[in-house]
Amino acid sequence: MKFLYVLVSTDQDFYFEQALVSIMSAKKWNSEIAISLLVDRETADSFTGKRASILKCIDEYKVIDVPSEFNEGIKKSRYLKTTMREHIDGDFLYVDVDTIWSGKIDENDFTDHIMGVDDGNVPLNYFDMKDYHLETIKAIFGTEGIIKVINSGVLFFKDSNETHVFSKRWHANWLRSIKH
């Protein structure tokens, strides 16, 4: 299995350090997995000196030129995250950089095309931010009736037509949401 990290960082933040610790903990518990890293051009350019050490910890490295209209860190990160499926081949488990691994995963648990966890680890009806999510979705998309809100911090994607279609819709919806 492949673990994928998306990193947007400068030497003025702590995302690089979070990613490095997460990758190291992933390797400790899951030594046979491959680590992929997807970054924007500016982050790649910052991998000098001590920051270049991350390149020794990964198996696949891709630098993406993010369109200039997404020049803020969070927008660059979301751009990369919502387009990651088109940049990475094969099945992968996307992992946010602030994830710390505390055990081994079983690849046999990953059976569906796309897998994630309910936001807040509970069904939407029990989530304390339910009203916020529903109001936001209604304001952006003019709709109600959302049944699930998935936390995008850890997501599994098979390399299938279903996940490619999902990812294109996810990116289109993200583009729509930033206008609001």
Contacts in CASP RR format, 6 or more apart in sequence:
PFRMAT RR
TARGET T0000
AUTHOR 0000-0000-0000
METHOD contacts of the structure
MODEL  1
MKFLYVLVSTDQDFYFEQALVSIMSAKKWNSEIAISLLVDRETADSFTGK
RASILKCIDEYKVIDVPSEFNEGIKKSRYLKTTMREHIDGDFLYVDVDTI
WSGKIDENDFTDHIMGVDDGNVPLNYFDMKDYHLETIKAIFGTEGIIKVI
NSGVLFFKDSNETHVFSKRWHANWLRSIKH
1 30 0 8 1.000
1 33 0 8 1.000
1 34 0 8 1.000
1 91 0 8 1.000
1 92 0 8 1.000
1 93 0 8 1.000
1 105 0 8 1.000
1 107 0 8 1.000
1 110 0 8 1.000
2 33 0 8 1.000
2 34 0 8 1.000
2 35 0 8 1.000
2 36 0 8 1.000
2 59 0 8 1.000
2 60 0 8 1.000
2 88 0 8 1.000
2 90 0 8 1.000
2 91 0 8 1.000
2 92 0 8 1.000
2 93 0 8 1.000
3 23 0 8 1.000
3 26 0 8 1.000
3 30 0 8 1.000
3 33 0 8 1.000
3 34 0 8 1.000
3 35 0 8 1.000
3 36 0 8 1.000
3 92 0 8 1.000
3 93 0 8 1.000
3 94 0 8 1.000
3 95 0 8 1.000
4 36 0 8 1.000
4 37 0 8 1.000
4 38 0 8 1.000
4 84 0 8 1.000
4 88 0 8 1.000
4 92 0 8 1.000
4 93 0 8 1.000
4 94 0 8 1.000
4 95 0 8 1.000
5 19 0 8 1.000
5 22 0 8 1.000
5 23 0 8 1.000
5 35 0 8 1.000
5 36 0 8 1.000
5 37 0 8 1.000
5 38 0 8 1.000
5 94 0 8 1.000
5 95 0 8 1.000
5 96 0 8 1.000
5 97 0 8 1.000
6 37 0 8 1.000
6 38 0 8 1.000
6 39 0 8 1.000
6 77 0 8 1.000
6 80 0 8 1.000
6 81 0 8 1.000
6 84 0 8 1.000
6 94 0 8 1.000
6 97 0 8 1.000
7 15 0 8 1.000
7 16 0 8 1.000
7 19 0 8 1.000
7 37 0 8 1.000
7 38 0 8 1.000
7 39 0 8 1.000
7 43 0 8 1.000
7 97 0 8 1.000
8 15 0 8 1.000
8 39 0 8 1.000
8 40 0 8 1.000
8 42 0 8 1.000
8 43 0 8 1.000
8 73 0 8 1.000
8 74 0 8 1.000
8 76 0 8 1.000
8 77 0 8 1.000
8 80 0 8 1.000
9 15 0 8 1.000
9 16 0 8 1.000
9 19 0 8 1.000
9 39 0 8 1.000
9 43 0 8 1.000
9 46 0 8 1.000
10 42 0 8 1.000
10 43 0 8 1.000
10 46 0 8 1.000
11 46 0 8 1.000
11 51 0 8 1.000
15 97 0 8 1.000
16 46 0 8 1.000
16 51 0 8 1.000
16 54 0 8 1.000
18 97 0 8 1.000
18 98 0 8 1.000
19 37 0 8 1.000
19 54 0 8 1.000
19 97 0 8 1.000
20 53 0 8 1.000
20 54 0 8 1.000
20 57 0 8 1.000
21 100 0 8 1.000
22 95 0 8 1.000
22 96 0 8 1.000
22 97 0 8 1.000
22 98 0 8 1.000
22 99 0 8 1.000
22 100 0 8 1.000
22 101 0 8 1.000
23 35 0 8 1.000
23 54 0 8 1.000
23 57 0 8 1.000
23 58 0 8 1.000
24 57 0 8 1.000
25 100 0 8 1.000
25 101 0 8 1.000
25 102 0 8 1.000
26 33 0 8 1.000
26 35 0 8 1.000
26 95 0 8 1.000
26 101 0 8 1.000
27 33 0 8 1.000
27 35 0 8 1.000
27 57 0 8 1.000
28 101 0 8 1.000
29 101 0 8 1.000
29 102 0 8 1.000
29 103 0 8 1.000
29 104 0 8 1.000
29 105 0 8 1.000
30 101 0 8 1.000
30 103 0 8 1.000
30 104 0 8 1.000
30 105 0 8 1.000
34 59 0 8 1.000
34 60 0 8 1.000
35 57 0 8 1.000
35 58 0 8 1.000
35 59 0 8 1.000
35 60 0 8 1.000
36 58 0 8 1.000
36 59 0 8 1.000
36 60 0 8 1.000
36 61 0 8 1.000
36 62 0 8 1.000
36 88 0 8 1.000
36 92 0 8 1.000
37 54 0 8 1.000
37 58 0 8 1.000
37 60 0 8 1.000
37 61 0 8 1.000
37 62 0 8 1.000
38 62 0 8 1.000
38 64 0 8 1.000
38 80 0 8 1.000
38 84 0 8 1.000
38 87 0 8 1.000
38 88 0 8 1.000
39 61 0 8 1.000
39 62 0 8 1.000
39 63 0 8 1.000
39 64 0 8 1.000
39 80 0 8 1.000
40 63 0 8 1.000
40 64 0 8 1.000
40 65 0 8 1.000
40 66 0 8 1.000
40 76 0 8 1.000
40 80 0 8 1.000
41 63 0 8 1.000
41 64 0 8 1.000
41 65 0 8 1.000
41 66 0 8 1.000
42 76 0 8 1.000
44 63 0 8 1.000
47 54 0 8 1.000
47 55 0 8 1.000
55 61 0 8 1.000
60 88 0 8 1.000
62 87 0 8 1.000
62 88 0 8 1.000
64 80 0 8 1.000
64 83 0 8 1.000
64 87 0 8 1.000
66 76 0 8 1.000
66 79 0 8 1.000
66 80 0 8 1.000
67 79 0 8 1.000
70 76 0 8 1.000
70 78 0 8 1.000
70 79 0 8 1.000
75 178 0 8 1.000
78 174 0 8 1.000
78 178 0 8 1.000
79 174 0 8 1.000
80 87 0 8 1.000
81 94 0 8 1.000
81 152 0 8 1.000
82 167 0 8 1.000
82 170 0 8 1.000
82 171 0 8 1.000
82 174 0 8 1.000
83 167 0 8 1.000
83 171 0 8 1.000
84 94 0 8 1.000
84 157 0 8 1.000
84 167 0 8 1.000
85 157 0 8 1.000
85 163 0 8 1.000
85 164 0 8 1.000
85 166 0 8 1.000
85 167 0 8 1.000
86 164 0 8 1.000
86 167 0 8 1.000
86 168 0 8 1.000
89 159 0 8 1.000
90 158 0 8 1.000
90 159 0 8 1.000
91 110 0 8 1.000
91 156 0 8 1.000
91 157 0 8 1.000
91 158 0 8 1.000
91 159 0 8 1.000
92 156 0 8 1.000
92 157 0 8 1.000
93 105 0 8 1.000
93 110 0 8 1.000
93 154 0 8 1.000
93 155 0 8 1.000
93 156 0 8 1.000
93 157 0 8 1.000
94 152 0 8 1.000
94 153 0 8 1.000
94 154 0 8 1.000
94 155 0 8 1.000
94 156 0 8 1.000
94 157 0 8 1.000
95 153 0 8 1.000
95 154 0 8 1.000
96 152 0 8 1.000
96 153 0 8 1.000
96 154 0 8 1.000
99 153 0 8 1.000
99 154 0 8 1.000
110 156 0 8 1.000
110 158 0 8 1.000
112 156 0 8 1.000
112 158 0 8 1.000
113 157 0 8 1.000
113 158 0 8 1.000
113 160 0 8 1.000
113 162 0 8 1.000
113 163 0 8 1.000
113 166 0 8 1.000
114 155 0 8 1.000
114 156 0 8 1.000
114 157 0 8 1.000
114 158 0 8 1.000
114 162 0 8 1.000
114 163 0 8 1.000
114 166 0 8 1.000
115 155 0 8 1.000
115 156 0 8 1.000
116 150 0 8 1.000
116 151 0 8 1.000
116 154 0 8 1.000
116 155 0 8 1.000
116 156 0 8 1.000
117 150 0 8 1.000
117 151 0 8 1.000
117 154 0 8 1.000
118 124 0 8 1.000
118 127 0 8 1.000
118 148 0 8 1.000
118 149 0 8 1.000
118 150 0 8 1.000
118 151 0 8 1.000
119 127 0 8 1.000
119 129 0 8 1.000
119 133 0 8 1.000
119 149 0 8 1.000
119 150 0 8 1.000
119 151 0 8 1.000
120 127 0 8 1.000
120 129 0 8 1.000
120 151 0 8 1.000
121 151 0 8 1.000
123 148 0 8 1.000
124 130 0 8 1.000
124 133 0 8 1.000
124 146 0 8 1.000
124 147 0 8 1.000
124 148 0 8 1.000
124 149 0 8 1.000
127 133 0 8 1.000
127 149 0 8 1.000
133 146 0 8 1.000
133 149 0 8 1.000
134 144 0 8 1.000
134 146 0 8 1.000
137 143 0 8 1.000
137 144 0 8 1.000
137 146 0 8 1.000
138 144 0 8 1.000
139 180 0 8 1.000
140 176 0 8 1.000
140 177 0 8 1.000
140 180 0 8 1.000
141 173 0 8 1.000
141 176 0 8 1.000
157 163 0 8 1.000
157 167 0 8 1.000
END
